[in-house]
Amino acid sequence: MKTHLKIVAPALFILLLAAGAAPQASRLVVEVNDSADSPGCLLVQVSRVFPSGKIPAPSAQIKISDGAGYSRDFTTDLMGRAFIPLQDLAAVSPAGAAVNLTVSASAGDEQAQLNYQLIPADVQAKILDTMKLLSESGKSQVSAKDYAGAQNTYQKMHELDPSSKAALYDLGLACEKNNRPREALAAYLQYLASPGSAADQQIQASGLRFASRRRPQGTVSQFTVIENIIRLEKTLSPRLAISADAQARFKQAADLAAAGNMKDALAAYEKIELQCPWWSEPYYAAGIAAEYLTYHRDFSSIDQAVRNFSLFMAAAAPEDQARKDDVKARLADLQAVKNYPPGGAR
């Protein structure tokens, strides 16, 4: 509930005192409202209230707790405000039950306290609404070629919902358009590791996406993201390194393949691909393993063979032309098999 007290600017209040106005008794008050200035946050406002109005309480100390282990401290800005991220509050009650929070404020010798009921469903609804608004804003900024603004907007989306694939992918696209390839790569790599969130479906349903080739659930295909990573990594100087861990895992996968365990080798290679998506070797090795399974054991592996060989073609260095020619021939053979599968009608 908002109050309607007259607000006296701090500077004017000081001038009144300097002019000889008698000091008035005050009391500290704390209020909690939705924040229009910072979407995705609750606004905690701390003020000193006088009979004639109220002034902000800057540098006031705020503590938010639930009496069961959750406790966070904040300090108000010059306007007596503290912005509490909704995502932070959403973690208070993962089970979804309502939680009674105590919001305490202190400024000098004055103190105030407010009991605030947190309803997780309401918080999540506000998060989704804010994600939609930010997504719409980002789309408008991209259309206006304000790529720096779009990058900032999608970064806010990511901070609000770190597991959202939609936010990460559009952040990557905005970083690309803003000539920030390393930041774009970081966003795309996080996309590959992210489980996704409910916001992705909501954003897709709102029709606010500007990226192409999206799936119905609001995400793009993993293949598309890896293609973006491969393309961007080739523009870097120096290029990205292959970690010692990835190289060790590659050797283990190669040992599995050498022992004839192609199914487990394929799975191991594809895990390495997510670890170092710009590295061509796992794609080639995974393609060989999936091709073997296609011809000898499991025809359903044919799509994995095509996918991995295609990504090898994108990631391979120019000097690797001999293997690229070989893979090109393999892809043609696989396509012919797809057109006339074993047991199928010719």
Secondary structure, DSSP 8 states (H G I E B T S, - for coil): ------B--HHHHHHHHHTT------EEEEEEEE-SSSTTEEEEEEEEEETTEEEE-TT-EEEEE-SSS-EEEEE--TTSEEEEEHHHHHTT-TT---EEEEEEEEETTEEEEEEEEE-HHHHHHHHHHHHHHHHHHHHHHHHTT-HHHHHHHHHHHHHH-TT-HHHHHHHHHHHHHTT-HHHHHHHHHHHHH----HHHHHHHHTT----SSB-TTS-B-HHHHHHHHHHHHTT-SS-----HHHHHHHHHHHHHHHTT-HHHHHHHHHHHHHHSTT-HHHHHHHHHHHHHHHHHT-GGGHHHHHHHHHHHHHHS-TT-HHHHHHHHHHHHHHHHHHHS-TT---
